[in-house]
Amino acid sequence: MPNATTRPKRSRRNRRAPREDPARNELVSRSLESAQQCLVNQDYGTAFVHYLLVLNVAPVLKDVAKESFRFTLFKWAEELDSLGRIQDLFGCYEQAMELFPTDEVIVNSMGEHLFRMGFRDEAAGHFHKALKLRPDFPEAKENFYRVANWLVERWHFLMLNDHGRNHKYQLAIQKAVREGCNTVLDIGTGTGILGMCAKKAGATEVYACELSRTMYELACEVVAANSMEGSIKILHLKSLEMEIPKDIPHRVSLVVTETVDAGLFGEGIIESLIHAWNNLLLPPQNLQDPSSGPSQTGRVIPAGATVFGMAVECQEIRRHHRLCVPEVGGLMLGPVGEIHSPVSCSPDADDNTEPYTTERLSRLPGGYTPLTSPFRVLDIDFNNPQELEGLYSKEVGRLHLGVIKEGVLDALAVWFQLQLDEENSLSTGPQEDTCWEQAIYPIQSPESCMVKPGDELLVEVSCNDAYLRLCLTAVVREGRVFHLDEWDRDAWSSVSSGTPEVELCSALAGLQTDQERPQQAFMLECSEIALLNNTVYHNKFHSAMSRLLRQLRETSHVAEHPVASEVNGHHSPEPFYVLDVSEGFSVLSLIAARLGLLPGGSGEVQAYSSVEKEQHQAILNLVAEANGVPEGRLEFWLSHVEDDSAVLQRPAIEKLWSAIFLDCVEICGLIRQKVVEKATLARSLLEDGGHIFPERIVIYGMLVESETLLQESAVQGRQPTLGFNIAPFINQFTVPVHVFLDLSTLQCRYLSEPVELFTLDLMNAATNYTARELKIHLDAEESVSTFSPDSHWKQAAVVLQEPLHVTVGDTVRLNVQLLKSSFSISASREEEPVPMDTAATSAMLERTV
């Protein structure tokens, strides 16, 4: 007999469809109509509220209303941002993401707002989520790459790829643990590698702390993946905040750390170790008490360091830290006086300055020349708490350095030897194959400091604020002491300059000393000083602008240019309006203003600059006065604009611009975001015959092979790092775009000739196709290159996700596409596509921008 349960069951009657609710439908219809009317009236806040009501009451309309809702959200968020209503802005996004939790565009936009306001960890989470929702979303991909550079700095990859450095740290840790240091604290753990080395060596207790949330979470993942999550305790804390027994149960016998920068002390290692010795470490070993073994005493790895230095001549450093030219683009710069970078050890330096910058000397364009032999700056014992505490109060040290070669003293370069223990050490010297850069202390003298063999340099060394400071105070020649702040240029007339750059600096010094020098010294960013020193760039703009003004004047004679006013019975022609919206400091507007004053000139120019810093405006006013530009012919545009976010607008209701200067290339070597959109708006604001500068950008690239770029982009190789599984986790933050490159000194092998990859026409969008040395065409006859030796721009590159192996005779096909100012490139050989990610390629394809 068949089982009764196999008999067909009586089916239930179909449920009735839900009844229509006329009142609800009327509410939805009226609210939707009101939202659309509010959009017409640009009342975005009210429109947003109506859309929230509609989509909560009638979720079936989400697909239909999504685009309009997004538009409303973004416009309302812009308005809230401009009003400073940040909490309301984020509240709106939270409501929007409740309605559309899988909308990658909204999620990405929320991340953009978070990033602009400094919430980088949170922003990264949103960009990562947007990419998971849509892996090919270019805006989210570019945003994630940008924030990844902040969250996981590129030196993490270099350090993990530095096998010599890793192995020596491992040996020092193993030796300490074998000798009885079985409780360990890893300060600034990063990926957790040093803490894991201690555990693997046999330490019974291992603790680690990390301040960065991103690196803390990454370390937790790495430790768990290596089956050590139960034996290494990681704290999301700054070591200075750690307490016993709140954070760790008792004092430890070993602290391991690599919280050092190129200047040794810049990451706070002195302060961290003083706190550790006072609060977290067992007391140091007492050599007079042999009974105190390693388990009862504390020690630090690294054990100490020796700092070395060398005076150098380097034109690349000079042009980024001192004004070296007397004029640019027809403008005399001498009357400005002293302009220096925000890198200074001067006693009167303000809080906006840093004592040093960093460079890899071996990769500086043009190289460098040692002017002194390497000298010892100081020795420091990290296992001596009294020495660490006395460092801040230590008297200023004075060094006397003999000059061995004639030249211009541009900087003091500093490196160090890190003593991990008695047997293992690391050097960051300029001749070492290391992941480290060197600390650079530029000479901030208003005039060239030319020295020759027999001279003696007087250098002061101090550490009173946890930074190592080296300051050149004077030069001794033939028994006479010449202080830098009381420089006598005539004393150096017997020294031949030897280079055109030095002669230019001397000429500028002459302009400044032959007249009363302004009391105020001005400070510009290093990249802004390099820009101001770029004479070719400014002279090209001068030529292009002069040509445009002549053309406009000729046209106005034929078409009877509008009359603005009548002066002394004569008609005064309307001036040509010129706007410079460059990022940071720029003198282009002033070049244009002066062109209108030249004899037989092309008509008066009313120039506007978008600089907003008071120091920038003061420099422009001084240069304008010195070059005869009447007051009022140069104005500062932001004082005329109600909304700073809408810089591109008409000069007046009934007027249009004759020329607009756009800043299209970032100093790092990338095309600026939204340059296409800005150019589109700028074209609509031009008078007939008006021009955008630059008019065209031609992007070139070449195929290269570069192990250096690979080392800087990701942890390389298939073998675990010191036996630990780290690469898959940190390589999530791999960024294929490399910026601030100097292709002329990059260690690479060229695999092809440069080829044109893309042309971006800012004056004629119809010629642009959307299916990268970067040459910028100011007009049809003038162009400047970002690859020229005097360029203030760097170059950029993109690393292929997988190397593309090629041989002589092969053809590599590149597919370059443009989407909202973001470039993507794919490379293939024999029909094998290799996806690329923004603007150029390297190892194997590189864009020079």
ZIMOMO-V351622 format. One record per residue. N is the residue number from 1. RES is the residue in one small letter. SS is DSSP state (a for helix, b for strand, c for the rest). PSI is psi in radians with two decimals (999 if undefined). D_FIRST is the distance of its C-alpha to the first C-alpha in whole Angstrom. Layout:
((N	RES	SS	PSI	D_FIRST) (N	RES	SS	PSI	D_FIRST))
This chain:
((1	m	c	2.21	0) (2	p	c	2.60	4) (3	n	c	2.36	6) (4	a	a	-0.50	8) (5	t	a	-0.19	11) (6	t	a	-0.13	11) (7	r	c	2.49	12) (8	p	c	2.39	15) (9	k	c	2.69	18) (10	r	c	2.15	20) (11	s	c	2.60	23) (12	r	c	2.62	27) (13	r	c	2.50	30) (14	n	c	2.40	32) (15	r	c	2.56	35) (16	r	c	2.55	38) (17	a	c	2.51	41) (18	p	c	2.47	44) (19	r	c	2.51	47) (20	e	c	2.44	50) (21	d	c	1.73	52) (22	p	a	-0.70	56) (23	a	a	-0.71	58) (24	r	a	-0.78	56) (25	n	a	-0.68	56) (26	e	a	-0.71	60) (27	l	a	-0.79	61) (28	v	a	-0.79	59) (29	s	a	-0.80	61) (30	r	a	-0.72	64) (31	s	a	-0.67	64) (32	l	a	-0.71	63) (33	e	a	-0.71	66) (34	s	a	-0.69	69) (35	a	a	-0.77	67) (36	q	a	-0.65	69) (37	q	a	-0.66	72) (38	c	a	-0.62	73) (39	l	a	-0.72	72) (40	v	a	-0.67	75) (41	n	c	0.05	77) (42	q	c	0.54	76) (43	d	c	1.34	75) (44	y	a	-0.55	72) (45	g	a	-0.82	72) (46	t	a	-0.69	71) (47	a	a	-0.70	69) (48	f	a	-0.74	67) (49	v	a	-0.74	66) (50	h	a	-0.76	65) (51	y	a	-0.66	63) (52	l	a	-0.77	61) (53	l	a	-0.86	60) (54	v	a	-0.85	59) (55	l	a	-0.40	57) (56	n	a	-0.66	55) (57	v	a	-0.65	55) (58	a	c	1.33	53) (59	p	a	-0.37	52) (60	v	a	-0.30	51) (61	l	a	0.06	54) (62	k	a	-0.80	55) (63	d	a	-0.69	55) (64	v	a	-0.70	57) (65	a	a	0.04	59) (66	k	a	-0.82	59) (67	e	a	-0.77	62) (68	s	a	-0.66	64) (69	f	a	-0.77	63) (70	r	a	-0.86	64) (71	f	a	-0.79	68) (72	t	a	-0.79	68) (73	l	a	-0.83	67) (74	f	a	-0.70	69) (75	k	a	-0.71	72) (76	w	a	-0.66	72) (77	a	a	-0.70	72) (78	e	a	-0.75	75) (79	e	a	-0.76	77) (80	l	a	-0.68	75) (81	d	a	-0.78	77) (82	s	a	-0.47	80) (83	l	c	-0.08	80) (84	g	c	0.30	79) (85	r	c	1.25	76) (86	i	a	-0.71	74) (87	q	a	-0.72	72) (88	d	a	-0.67	71) (89	l	a	-0.89	70) (90	f	a	-0.55	68) (91	g	a	-0.72	66) (92	c	a	-0.73	66) (93	y	a	-0.65	64) (94	e	a	-0.70	62) (95	q	a	-0.71	61) (96	a	a	-0.68	60) (97	m	a	-0.33	58) (98	e	a	-0.66	56) (99	l	a	-0.71	55) (100	f	c	1.22	55) (101	p	c	-0.35	54) (102	t	c	0.33	54) (103	d	c	1.83	57) (104	e	a	-0.49	59) (105	v	a	-0.76	62) (106	i	a	-0.75	62) (107	v	a	-0.77	61) (108	n	a	-0.71	64) (109	s	a	-0.69	67) (110	m	a	-0.73	66) (111	g	a	-0.65	67) (112	e	a	-0.74	70) (113	h	a	-0.74	71) (114	l	a	-0.72	70) (115	f	a	-0.75	72) (116	r	a	-0.49	75) (117	m	c	0.10	75) (118	g	c	0.03	75) (119	f	c	1.31	72) (120	r	a	-0.71	71) (121	d	a	-0.81	68) (122	e	a	-0.69	66) (123	a	a	-0.75	67) (124	a	a	-0.69	66) (125	g	a	-0.71	63) (126	h	a	-0.73	62) (127	f	a	-0.69	64) (128	h	a	-0.71	61) (129	k	a	-0.74	58) (130	a	a	-0.66	60) (131	l	a	-0.59	60) (132	k	a	-0.65	56) (133	l	a	-0.62	55) (134	r	c	1.63	57) (135	p	c	-0.43	58) (136	d	c	0.32	61) (137	f	c	1.83	62) (138	p	a	-0.69	66) (139	e	a	-0.77	68) (140	a	a	-0.65	65) (141	k	a	-0.82	66) (142	e	a	-0.71	70) (143	n	a	-0.73	69) (144	f	a	-0.71	67) (145	y	a	-0.70	70) (146	r	a	-0.80	73) (147	v	a	-0.51	71) (148	a	a	-0.60	70) (149	n	a	-0.52	74) (150	w	a	-0.75	75) (151	l	a	-0.73	72) (152	v	c	1.70	72) (153	e	c	2.64	75) (154	r	c	-0.38	76) (155	w	a	-0.32	78) (156	h	a	-0.75	74) (157	f	a	-0.75	74) (158	l	a	-0.75	77) (159	m	a	-0.77	77) (160	l	a	-0.45	74) (161	n	a	-0.14	75) (162	d	c	1.54	78) (163	h	a	-0.61	77) (164	g	a	-0.79	81) (165	r	a	-0.81	80) (166	n	a	-0.77	77) (167	h	a	-0.69	78) (168	k	a	-0.69	81) (169	y	a	-0.73	79) (170	q	a	-0.76	77) (171	l	a	-0.75	79) (172	a	a	-0.70	81) (173	i	a	-0.76	78) (174	q	a	-0.75	77) (175	k	a	-0.75	81) (176	a	a	-0.74	81) (177	v	a	-0.71	78) (178	r	a	-0.58	79) (179	e	c	-0.01	82) (180	g	c	0.00	80) (181	c	c	1.53	79) (182	n	c	-0.01	75) (183	t	b	2.18	75) (184	v	b	2.45	75) (185	l	b	2.16	75) (186	d	b	1.90	75) (187	i	b	2.17	77) (188	g	c	1.05	76) (189	t	c	-0.42	73) (190	g	c	-2.01	72) (191	t	c	-0.12	69) (192	g	c	0.13	69) (193	i	a	-0.71	70) (194	l	a	-0.66	73) (195	g	a	-0.70	71) (196	m	a	-0.60	69) (197	c	a	-0.73	72) (198	a	a	-0.74	73) (199	k	a	-0.76	69) (200	k	a	-0.53	69) (201	a	a	-0.20	72) (202	g	c	0.15	71) (203	a	c	2.41	72) (204	t	c	-0.56	70) (205	e	b	2.27	70) (206	v	b	2.23	70) (207	y	b	2.66	71) (208	a	b	2.60	71) (209	c	b	2.59	72) (210	e	c	2.25	72) (211	l	c	-0.70	74) (212	s	c	2.21	72) (213	r	a	-0.74	69) (214	t	a	-0.82	67) (215	m	a	-0.58	69) (216	y	a	-0.84	67) (217	e	a	-0.65	64) (218	l	a	-0.76	64) (219	a	a	-0.70	66) (220	c	a	-0.73	63) (221	e	a	-0.76	60) (222	v	a	-0.79	62) (223	v	a	-0.72	63) (224	a	a	-0.72	59) (225	a	a	-0.40	58) (226	n	c	0.34	60) (227	s	c	0.69	59) (228	m	c	0.20	62) (229	e	c	-0.43	60) (230	g	c	-0.15	60) (231	s	c	-0.09	64) (232	i	b	2.12	66) (233	k	b	2.05	66) (234	i	b	2.28	67) (235	l	b	2.34	69) (236	h	c	1.35	69) (237	l	c	2.69	73) (238	k	c	2.43	77) (239	s	a	-0.51	78) (240	l	a	-0.30	81) (241	e	a	-0.08	78) (242	m	c	2.47	77) (243	e	c	2.71	78) (244	i	b	2.30	77) (245	p	c	0.20	75) (246	k	c	-0.79	73) (247	d	c	-0.72	72) (248	i	b	2.60	73) (249	p	c	-0.48	73) (250	h	c	3.04	76) (251	r	c	2.62	79) (252	v	b	2.85	78) (253	s	c	-0.18	80) (254	l	b	2.28	80) (255	v	b	2.22	80) (256	v	b	2.44	79) (257	t	b	2.73	80) (258	e	c	0.72	81) (259	t	c	1.08	82) (260	v	c	2.60	85) (261	d	c	-2.96	86) (262	a	c	-0.47	88) (263	g	c	0.24	91) (264	l	c	-0.94	89) (265	f	c	-0.06	90) (266	g	c	-0.36	88) (267	e	c	0.15	84) (268	g	c	0.46	86) (269	i	a	-0.60	86) (270	i	a	-0.87	89) (271	e	a	-0.73	88) (272	s	a	-0.73	84) (273	l	a	-0.61	86) (274	i	a	-0.79	88) (275	h	a	-0.70	85) (276	a	a	-0.79	83) (277	w	a	-0.61	86) (278	n	a	-0.47	87) (279	n	a	-0.41	83) (280	l	c	-0.40	81) (281	l	b	2.58	82) (282	l	c	2.77	84) (283	p	c	2.66	88) (284	p	b	2.80	89) (285	q	c	2.37	90) (286	n	c	1.90	94) (287	l	c	-0.36	96) (288	q	c	-0.06	98) (289	d	c	1.53	95) (290	p	c	-0.28	94) (291	s	c	-0.28	91) (292	s	c	1.77	89) (293	g	c	3.04	86) (294	p	a	-0.56	84) (295	s	a	-0.32	81) (296	q	a	-0.06	84) (297	t	c	2.89	86) (298	g	b	2.73	84) (299	r	b	2.88	85) (300	v	b	2.41	84) (301	i	b	2.02	83) (302	p	c	2.67	85) (303	a	c	-0.46	88) (304	g	b	-3.05	91) (305	a	b	2.68	92) (306	t	b	2.23	95) (307	v	b	2.36	96) (308	f	b	2.80	98) (309	g	b	2.99	100) (310	m	b	2.37	102) (311	a	b	2.40	104) (312	v	b	2.69	103) (313	e	b	2.27	104) (314	c	c	1.96	101) (315	q	a	-0.57	101) (316	e	a	-0.71	98) (317	i	a	-0.76	98) (318	r	a	-0.84	101) (319	r	a	-0.16	100) (320	h	a	-0.12	97) (321	h	a	-0.20	99) (322	r	b	2.56	103) (323	l	c	2.13	104) (324	c	c	0.08	106) (325	v	c	2.50	107) (326	p	c	-0.43	110) (327	e	b	2.71	108) (328	v	b	2.40	105) (329	g	c	0.59	105) (330	g	c	0.07	109) (331	l	b	2.23	108) (332	m	b	2.26	111) (333	l	c	-0.22	109) (334	g	a	-0.74	111) (335	p	a	-0.26	112) (336	v	a	-0.58	109) (337	g	c	-2.44	110) (338	e	c	2.25	107) (339	i	b	2.22	104) (340	h	b	2.88	101) (341	s	c	2.93	98) (342	p	c	0.57	96) (343	v	b	1.86	96) (344	s	c	2.49	99) (345	c	c	0.23	100) (346	s	c	2.50	103) (347	p	c	-0.48	104) (348	d	c	0.26	104) (349	a	c	2.49	101) (350	d	c	-3.06	99) (351	d	c	-0.23	95) (352	n	c	0.01	94) (353	t	c	2.73	95) (354	e	b	2.58	93) (355	p	c	-0.43	96) (356	y	c	2.82	94) (357	t	b	-3.09	92) (358	t	b	2.52	90) (359	e	b	2.66	90) (360	r	c	1.77	90) (361	l	a	-0.62	93) (362	s	a	-0.24	92) (363	r	a	0.29	90) (364	l	c	2.27	93) (365	p	c	2.32	94) (366	g	c	-0.16	98) (367	g	c	-2.87	98) (368	y	c	2.80	100) (369	t	b	2.10	103) (370	p	b	2.29	104) (371	l	c	-0.23	107) (372	t	b	2.86	107) (373	s	c	2.72	106) (374	p	c	2.41	102) (375	f	b	2.71	103) (376	r	b	2.21	102) (377	v	b	-0.91	101) (378	l	b	2.86	99) (379	d	b	2.49	98) (380	i	b	2.34	95) (381	d	b	1.87	93) (382	f	c	-0.21	90) (383	n	c	0.28	90) (384	n	c	1.64	93) (385	p	a	-0.64	92) (386	q	a	-0.68	96) (387	e	a	-0.68	97) (388	l	a	-0.81	94) (389	e	a	-0.50	95) (390	g	a	-0.12	98) (391	l	c	-0.71	97) (392	y	c	-0.60	98) (393	s	c	0.03	101) (394	k	c	2.45	102) (395	e	c	2.62	106) (396	v	c	2.21	106) (397	g	b	2.62	106) (398	r	b	2.19	109) (399	l	b	2.50	108) (400	h	b	1.99	111) (401	l	b	2.23	110) (402	g	b	2.33	112) (403	v	b	2.33	112) (404	i	c	-0.18	111) (405	k	c	2.47	111) (406	e	c	2.45	113) (407	g	b	-3.09	110) (408	v	b	2.19	109) (409	l	c	1.90	107) (410	d	c	-0.51	104) (411	a	b	2.81	101) (412	l	b	2.12	101) (413	a	b	2.42	98) (414	v	b	2.43	96) (415	w	b	-3.14	93) (416	f	b	2.81	93) (417	q	b	2.10	92) (418	l	b	2.01	89) (419	q	b	1.82	89) (420	l	c	-0.80	86) (421	d	c	-2.83	87) (422	e	c	-0.36	90) (423	e	c	-0.39	88) (424	n	c	2.32	86) (425	s	b	2.77	88) (426	l	b	2.47	87) (427	s	b	2.45	90) (428	t	c	0.39	89) (429	g	c	2.74	92) (430	p	c	-0.37	93) (431	q	c	-0.01	93) (432	e	c	2.57	90) (433	d	c	1.53	87) (434	t	c	2.82	85) (435	c	c	-0.05	82) (436	w	c	2.60	85) (437	e	c	3.11	88) (438	q	b	2.65	91) (439	a	b	2.37	93) (440	i	b	2.14	95) (441	y	b	1.64	98) (442	p	b	2.60	100) (443	i	c	1.98	104) (444	q	c	0.99	104) (445	s	c	2.46	108) (446	p	c	-0.25	109) (447	e	c	2.84	111) (448	s	c	2.29	110) (449	c	c	1.56	111) (450	m	b	2.22	113) (451	v	b	2.90	113) (452	k	c	2.84	115) (453	p	c	2.42	116) (454	g	c	-0.41	118) (455	d	c	2.76	116) (456	e	b	2.29	114) (457	l	b	2.35	111) (458	l	b	2.05	111) (459	v	b	2.29	107) (460	e	b	2.43	106) (461	v	b	2.25	103) (462	s	b	2.84	101) (463	c	c	0.65	98) (464	n	c	-0.16	98) (465	d	c	0.56	95) (466	a	c	0.02	92) (467	y	c	2.47	93) (468	l	c	2.17	96) (469	r	b	2.25	98) (470	l	b	2.21	101) (471	c	b	2.05	104) (472	l	b	2.12	107) (473	t	b	-0.52	110) (474	a	b	2.85	113) (475	v	b	2.31	114) (476	v	b	2.15	117) (477	r	b	2.14	120) (478	e	c	0.72	123) (479	g	c	-0.20	123) (480	r	b	2.43	122) (481	v	b	2.11	119) (482	f	b	1.90	118) (483	h	b	2.50	115) (484	l	a	-0.55	112) (485	d	a	-0.05	113) (486	e	a	0.88	116) (487	w	c	2.31	116) (488	d	c	1.77	119) (489	r	a	-0.59	119) (490	d	a	-0.40	122) (491	a	a	-0.32	122) (492	w	a	0.18	119) (493	s	c	-0.37	121) (494	s	c	-0.16	122) (495	v	c	2.12	119) (496	s	c	2.43	117) (497	s	c	-0.77	114) (498	g	c	-0.45	113) (499	t	c	2.61	110) (500	p	a	-0.62	110) (501	e	a	-0.71	107) (502	v	a	-0.69	110) (503	e	a	-0.67	113) (504	l	a	-0.77	110) (505	c	a	-0.69	110) (506	s	a	-0.67	113) (507	a	a	-0.74	114) (508	l	a	-0.75	112) (509	a	a	-0.66	114) (510	g	a	-0.72	117) (511	l	a	-0.60	116) (512	q	a	-0.51	115) (513	t	a	-0.29	118) (514	d	c	-0.13	120) (515	q	c	2.94	119) (516	e	c	2.10	118) (517	r	c	2.39	115) (518	p	c	2.53	113) (519	q	c	-0.56	112) (520	q	c	2.38	108) (521	a	c	2.38	106) (522	f	b	2.60	103) (523	m	b	2.23	99) (524	l	c	2.73	97) (525	e	c	2.71	94) (526	c	a	-0.74	94) (527	s	a	-0.55	92) (528	e	a	-0.63	95) (529	i	a	-0.72	98) (530	a	a	-0.67	97) (531	l	a	-0.80	96) (532	l	a	-0.51	100) (533	n	c	-0.11	101) (534	n	c	1.54	100) (535	t	a	-0.65	103) (536	v	a	-0.80	101) (537	y	a	-0.88	98) (538	h	a	-0.65	101) (539	n	a	-0.62	103) (540	k	a	-0.75	101) (541	f	a	-0.71	99) (542	h	a	-0.82	103) (543	s	a	-0.79	104) (544	a	a	-0.71	101) (545	m	a	-0.68	101) (546	s	a	-0.73	105) (547	r	a	-0.75	104) (548	l	a	-0.77	102) (549	l	a	-0.68	104) (550	r	a	-0.75	107) (551	q	a	-0.72	104) (552	l	a	-0.69	104) (553	r	a	-0.73	107) (554	e	a	-0.71	108) (555	t	a	-0.69	105) (556	s	a	-0.56	107) (557	h	a	-0.64	110) (558	v	a	-0.75	109) (559	a	a	0.09	106) (560	e	c	1.34	109) (561	h	c	2.41	107) (562	p	c	2.49	106) (563	v	b	2.26	109) (564	a	b	-0.73	108) (565	s	b	2.98	112) (566	e	b	2.12	116) (567	v	b	2.13	118) (568	n	c	0.67	122) (569	g	c	-0.02	121) (570	h	b	2.53	119) (571	h	b	2.25	116) (572	s	b	2.03	113) (573	p	b	2.60	110) (574	e	c	2.35	107) (575	p	c	2.84	106) (576	f	b	2.29	103) (577	y	b	2.19	100) (578	v	b	2.32	98) (579	l	b	2.25	95) (580	d	b	1.95	94) (581	v	c	0.62	91) (582	s	c	2.59	91) (583	e	c	2.28	89) (584	g	c	-2.77	91) (585	f	c	2.43	95) (586	s	c	2.48	97) (587	v	c	0.19	100) (588	l	a	-0.69	99) (589	s	a	-0.65	100) (590	l	a	-0.62	103) (591	i	a	-0.76	104) (592	a	a	-0.74	103) (593	a	a	-0.71	105) (594	r	a	-0.52	108) (595	l	a	-0.54	108) (596	g	c	-0.13	109) (597	l	c	-0.17	112) (598	l	c	2.56	114) (599	p	c	2.32	117) (600	g	c	0.43	116) (601	g	c	-3.08	112) (602	s	c	0.36	110) (603	g	c	2.66	110) (604	e	c	2.61	109) (605	v	b	2.30	105) (606	q	b	1.89	104) (607	a	b	2.50	101) (608	y	b	2.34	98) (609	s	b	2.47	97) (610	s	c	0.16	93) (611	v	c	2.49	94) (612	e	c	-0.31	94) (613	k	c	2.44	95) (614	e	a	-0.69	99) (615	q	a	-0.69	100) (616	h	a	-0.78	99) (617	q	a	-0.67	100) (618	a	a	-0.71	104) (619	i	a	-0.82	104) (620	l	a	-0.70	103) (621	n	a	-0.71	106) (622	l	a	-0.79	108) (623	v	a	-0.69	108) (624	a	a	-0.80	108) (625	e	a	-0.75	112) (626	a	a	-0.41	113) (627	n	c	0.24	112) (628	g	c	0.33	114) (629	v	c	2.07	111) (630	p	c	2.62	112) (631	e	c	2.32	110) (632	g	c	-0.35	107) (633	r	c	-0.26	107) (634	l	b	2.08	104) (635	e	b	2.85	101) (636	f	b	2.00	98) (637	w	a	-0.65	95) (638	l	a	-0.37	93) (639	s	a	-0.24	96) (640	h	c	-0.11	95) (641	v	c	2.24	91) (642	e	c	-0.70	90) (643	d	c	1.98	86) (644	d	c	-0.40	86) (645	s	c	-0.22	83) (646	a	c	1.10	85) (647	v	c	-0.65	88) (648	l	c	1.76	88) (649	q	c	2.98	89) (650	r	c	2.61	92) (651	p	c	-0.50	96) (652	a	b	2.93	96) (653	i	c	-0.73	95) (654	e	c	0.20	97) (655	k	b	2.78	97) (656	l	c	2.89	95) (657	w	b	2.54	96) (658	s	b	-0.54	98) (659	a	b	2.49	96) (660	i	b	2.17	93) (661	f	b	2.05	93) (662	l	c	2.48	89) (663	d	c	1.76	88) (664	c	c	-0.33	86) (665	v	b	2.26	85) (666	e	c	2.68	84) (667	i	c	-0.56	87) (668	c	c	-0.29	84) (669	g	c	0.04	84) (670	l	c	2.68	81) (671	i	b	2.38	81) (672	r	c	2.59	81) (673	q	c	2.51	78) (674	k	c	0.47	78) (675	v	a	-0.57	81) (676	v	a	-0.76	80) (677	e	a	-0.71	79) (678	k	a	-0.70	82) (679	a	a	-0.67	84) (680	t	a	-0.77	83) (681	l	a	-0.72	84) (682	a	a	-0.68	87) (683	r	a	-0.60	88) (684	s	c	-0.19	87) (685	l	c	0.11	90) (686	l	b	2.50	93) (687	e	b	2.94	96) (688	d	b	2.21	96) (689	g	b	-0.10	97) (690	g	b	2.94	96) (691	h	b	2.54	94) (692	i	b	2.33	92) (693	f	b	2.21	93) (694	p	c	2.78	91) (695	e	c	-0.40	90) (696	r	b	2.50	88) (697	i	b	2.13	86) (698	v	b	2.17	86) (699	i	b	2.21	83) (700	y	b	2.76	84) (701	g	b	2.89	82) (702	m	b	2.74	82) (703	l	b	2.29	80) (704	v	b	2.78	80) (705	e	b	2.17	79) (706	s	c	1.90	80) (707	e	a	-0.55	78) (708	t	a	-0.82	80) (709	l	a	-0.65	78) (710	l	a	-0.72	75) (711	q	a	-0.53	76) (712	e	a	-0.13	76) (713	s	a	-0.52	73) (714	a	c	2.82	70) (715	v	c	2.15	70) (716	q	c	2.80	70) (717	g	c	2.81	69) (718	r	c	-0.22	65) (719	q	c	2.46	67) (720	p	c	2.64	66) (721	t	b	1.95	69) (722	l	c	0.48	71) (723	g	c	0.07	67) (724	f	b	2.54	65) (725	n	c	1.66	63) (726	i	c	-0.69	65) (727	a	a	-0.82	65) (728	p	a	-0.42	62) (729	f	a	-0.87	62) (730	i	a	-0.45	66) (731	n	a	-0.15	66) (732	q	a	-0.42	63) (733	f	a	0.31	67) (734	t	c	2.31	68) (735	v	c	2.00	70) (736	p	c	-0.38	71) (737	v	b	2.15	74) (738	h	b	2.28	77) (739	v	b	3.02	80) (740	f	b	0.67	84) (741	l	b	2.60	84) (742	d	c	1.72	88) (743	l	c	-0.53	87) (744	s	c	-0.41	91) (745	t	c	0.01	90) (746	l	c	2.32	86) (747	q	c	1.84	85) (748	c	c	2.92	84) (749	r	b	2.13	84) (750	y	b	2.28	85) (751	l	c	-0.13	82) (752	s	c	2.96	83) (753	e	c	2.74	86) (754	p	c	2.44	86) (755	v	b	2.67	84) (756	e	b	2.19	84) (757	l	b	-0.62	80) (758	f	b	2.55	80) (759	t	b	2.25	83) (760	l	b	1.85	83) (761	d	b	1.97	85) (762	l	c	-0.28	86) (763	m	c	-0.38	88) (764	n	c	1.60	86) (765	a	a	-0.41	82) (766	a	a	-0.40	82) (767	t	a	-0.12	83) (768	n	c	2.43	80) (769	y	c	2.61	77) (770	t	c	-0.10	74) (771	a	c	999	72) (772	r	c	999	80) (773	e	c	1.89	87) (774	l	c	2.12	86) (775	k	b	2.23	89) (776	i	b	2.07	90) (777	h	b	1.98	92) (778	l	c	-0.75	94) (779	d	c	-2.89	96) (780	a	c	-0.36	96) (781	e	c	-0.37	99) (782	e	c	2.38	98) (783	s	b	2.70	95) (784	v	b	2.66	95) (785	s	b	2.47	92) (786	t	c	-0.02	90) (787	f	c	0.10	91) (788	s	c	2.67	95) (789	p	c	-0.54	96) (790	d	c	0.21	98) (791	s	c	2.43	94) (792	h	c	-0.14	93) (793	w	c	2.71	90) (794	k	c	-3.07	87) (795	q	b	2.90	85) (796	a	b	2.80	81) (797	a	b	2.80	78) (798	v	b	2.30	75) (799	v	b	2.36	73) (800	l	c	2.53	70) (801	q	c	-0.63	67) (802	e	c	2.35	67) (803	p	c	2.47	70) (804	l	c	1.85	71) (805	h	c	2.17	73) (806	v	c	2.78	75) (807	t	c	2.91	78) (808	v	c	2.29	81) (809	g	c	-0.30	81) (810	d	c	2.73	77) (811	t	c	2.23	77) (812	v	c	2.21	75) (813	r	b	2.23	73) (814	l	b	2.37	74) (815	n	b	1.97	72) (816	v	b	2.22	74) (817	q	b	2.64	72) (818	l	b	2.24	73) (819	l	b	1.92	71) (820	k	c	0.89	73) (821	s	c	0.09	76) (822	s	b	2.28	73) (823	f	b	2.54	74) (824	s	b	2.53	71) (825	i	b	2.38	71) (826	s	b	2.57	69) (827	a	b	2.42	71) (828	s	b	2.67	69) (829	r	b	2.28	70) (830	e	c	0.86	69) (831	e	c	0.42	66) (832	e	b	1.78	65) (833	p	b	2.41	65) (834	v	b	1.85	66) (835	p	c	2.50	66) (836	m	c	2.97	69) (837	d	c	-0.16	69) (838	t	c	-1.54	72) (839	a	c	-0.30	76) (840	a	c	-3.14	77) (841	t	c	2.67	76) (842	s	b	2.72	77) (843	a	c	0.70	76) (844	m	b	-0.09	76) (845	l	b	2.34	77) (846	e	b	2.34	79) (847	r	b	2.28	81) (848	t	b	2.07	84) (849	v	c	999	85))
